[in-house]
Every structure is written in structure tokens, then in C-alpha cells.
């Protein structure tokens, strides 16, 4: 069943009222208070009707700590109100008597209609420079905003402007000025979080400003279920109640330190069901200085298409053929020519297990790890190549989606091949006597393999005269063909075909 992902921003002005009853039962000693005077629990109350029992330890201490956390963080969490100008084609109407009507021409033909749409989110004051304050929030809160204002805990409202946005991690920075000193949040260390840690979520759910809820860290290292959610970060999962309007708000530890930015919920009903997700502050914090200095975030770039091959259902036979079964890492399927990966000597078929000693768990983990690297600096990549472990220094580049290097025509070789198992033999009518690897898919239309005429289902039997029987043979032969022409012998529907690629 497909999970519904809901961002925590409230669009338009619909507010749903909600209430909850929560009580705690004391579990330790008490102090009695009567008419403002305190007596010990061992002293009998003279008038039980006007005395109140107040816990002095246990849950009372916990409650006291929650109060202190709330006092510390609430002045640093703001409400962000945005206005977007939405332009859309107005419906066609048959207007009587040729009467003028707003947004329509005199003949009643639909024109373009522009209207304002309000949105609500949260943010965290994370830095101050003189009278200017910087607020960290989610990209999806402010990305299309024409007007932005922030409302402080003391109800003062300030006009704000966008400093920088980053959709890859879904973070953004806005700023405003105030002559009065304001409280800046203390950032914690999300890397020290453990499952079971107590956390509090602070924000403006459904427009109920300065709301604090409590829960625990339910899980760490979560990934978004689809492209709807930013993939250049993992997420903290929490059962602290968060809803629409909490986007960009703080997830704090019991010291009142920000450890996450509340971002999305898994919500089949659209409301909180105890599945909230926050960007770890250690993933978001580096963007603050880059936004201020450059207006954008720079990411390290390797220049390769990668995959998780230990998922046997998607890449059958890969892990066993390449002798990496059960080993965490990421496989390089294709490499962009003249990219940092190509310049460093990385090759298709290389299985990356570490970057500068840091273990790589998956393809997403490699993407995030490389993204955090400093462009231009050299790092050691640990690679399993043809069953052997090698270390290769790589100087990463700057990710640029418009970079000419990253065009499909530069993707080498520009196709993915798979082992021929019984299912593929049956689907492709491949005889049992024919051995090789089959072209699985071509990721882009204009790759070298696509332009040369490769088709899904083609069986590659040798490369430059070297026999190919499995994935290991394929990558060895492909990478041994240094420079110049690479000739593939394939069998297509029983016909022998030769295809040459210029490396």
C-alpha cells in the first residue's frame, strides 16, 4: 500500500480545533501546600479541603525539566507566514449582456486569473549578525513565497526575506532585522541521538502557535518513501505529535538543544499518527553559513550512476557475481566521461564500501556522503574491483545540474546489464545454450549505448574478443578496453550483431 506523505506546512487559512487530556501520576515523595505555606509530607494537614499535594521528585522533576526546555526554546521558534501569487487559467463563462467581469475579457472567454494564497510554517532563529537574525526552516515553506513575515513568541511581527533555499535537503534560510535582542537557539549534536531518547517538537501546528509536544526518537536513519521527500538527507523518526504547520520547527532534546527540523509526516488520514520525521541538525547546519556567504549550498559531486545491488529482486545475480554478497556499499553502474570519478580512475563495476574510512551502507548513503564532501579536496575511496579491495584518491567536484559533463551523451557506457537467469531466458526466448549478460535497460535516450543501437534484451557474449559469461566478465572486459573502439558481440533474437562504442 502506498504511504501518504504530508508536508507539515499549512496552506490557506483552515484551522482545525483539537484538544487532549494528559495527566501524570506522582511516583515519589510529596510536599503539601496549604494556603501558600509549605509543610512536609510527615506533618498532618490541619484542613485537607484547602491543601494540594505537589510532587517533589520523580515525575515532578521530569515535568520541571520539560518546563525549562520549553522556556529555553520557545523564544527561538517563530511562525512563518507566506503569501504566494498563483496564476492559472480561469474557466470560460457565458456572460450575459457583455458585462465586464474581473479576470475575464468582454466576451466571457477565460483569461489568466491571479490570486493570493497564504501558507503557514515554522522556523528557528539560529544566528545573529548585528541587528539581523537568521531563521532556518524548510525549503517547501518559503520556496514560492512572494511575501514573508515572521511572528515571534512575543507576538511581534517582522518582514523577512529569503537568503537561500535548497530543495535537495529541503532547507532554507530567511532573515529579518530587529533592534531588540532576541534569543538564538542552541544547536545540538544529532549524531549522539539514540532510539528511545526523549524529544520535544516545537512549532505552529494547524495555526496553534508556540505548541510544544513530547515523544521519543522512534528510529534513526530513515529515508523518504518517494521523490516527494528530499533525498540528500536521512531523517529522525519521532512519535512527538507534529502536524501541518510544524514544517521548519524545532525538534529538541531534553537540554533544549535543536537536534532536528520537523519536515514531514506519514499520514494516511492527513493528520498525526505518530509517524513524524525531522532532518537531523547535523545535516542542515552546514547550509547556514553557505546560505549567508553564497546564497546557495554547494554539494560534492562524483559523476556516476549508482545502485544497491544487494537487493536481489532488482539486480539479480549482481552481488554474487561481483563477490560482494552481504557487503554494504554501492555499485557504480555508469560513469560520466571527464567527471571526477572518471578522472580519478574509478570504473563501471567498482563497488564503493568506504569514503575516507567512513563505511558506505547504501547508494543513498554514498550520495549523501559525497554531497557533504568539500569540492576540490581529495578523499580516499575504498573500492572492491573484480573481487580485490583497492584504495583510490578522488578529488570531488561541485554538483551542477546544468553541467555539460553530466549530459546523457557522456554517460559511459550508458546501459545496465543483468545476469541471464531462468526468468529472463523465458521472457526473452533465450536458448539454454546461449551464455552472456543481457541488456536490462538504457537509463537515458542519448547515451552512447542508446545512440549505438543497443536494445533491452540484447545478449552480450563478448567484448573486444573477451568472452562474457557473467557480470564479473562483463566489467573486466569493459574496463580492459582502454581507449579507442570497444566492440560488443551480441545476439539479438537469434541474429549475431556487432556494435562498436567510442570510449
Order of alpha helices (4+ residues) and beta strands (2+ residues): beta-beta-beta-beta-beta-alpha-beta-beta-beta-alpha-beta-beta-beta-beta-beta-beta-beta-beta-beta-alpha-alpha-beta-beta-alpha-beta-alpha-beta-beta-alpha-beta-beta-beta-beta-beta-alpha-beta-alpha-beta-beta-alpha-beta-beta
